[in-house]
């Protein structure tokens, strides 16, 4: 059986669990999200994108032909 879930739903559930069980304040979550948006506008964005895509490929067992 294959189940497809949107990534936003999975990340939202993970964020909820972190806040609930690790007693992380909501303002800290908002600060981390904002930091992620600011980080996406820096010179590190291509490295983060490439690393994330490579990690997904490893998990899925697929490769990109270049």
N, C-alpha and C positions, 0 to 999 in steps of 0.2 A: 504494500500500500504506500503510495506517495502522497505526501502532504506538502502543499505549497503555502508558505506564509510570507507576507511582505516583510522586508528587512526592518522597516519602521516599527512594525508591530513587535517583532522580536526584541529590538533595541529598547522599545518603550517598556516592555515587560521586564527586561533585564534592569533597566533604570529603576523601575518601581521596586524590584527585589532589593537592589542595593540600598535604596533610601529606607526601605522598611527594616531590613535585617542588619544593616551596618550603621543604622542611625545617622545617616548622612543628611545634612540639612538641604532643603530644596534650593536655597540660595547658592549652595556649593555646586549643585547640579547645573543650575543656570549659568554660573560662572564658567564651569567646564565646557558647556556647550558653546558659549560665546567665545571662549578661548579656541575651541576647535574651528569656529568660523573665521576668526582672525588668523589662525595658523594656516588655513586654506588659502589665504591671500599672500603668503610669503613664498620665498624661494624653495621652501621645503615641500610645497604642495606636490610637485611632480614625483618626488621621492616617495612621499606617503601614498600617492595614487598607485605608483608602480609596485610598491611593496604590498599594498592591499590586494591588488589584482593578482600578484604572484601567489599570495597566501590562499586566495580563493581557488586559483587553479590547482594548487597542491591538494587542497581539501576535496575538490571535485574530481581530481584525477585527469584534468584536461590541460592542454597546452595551447598557446597561441602561435600560429605560424607567422613568422616575421619575414 
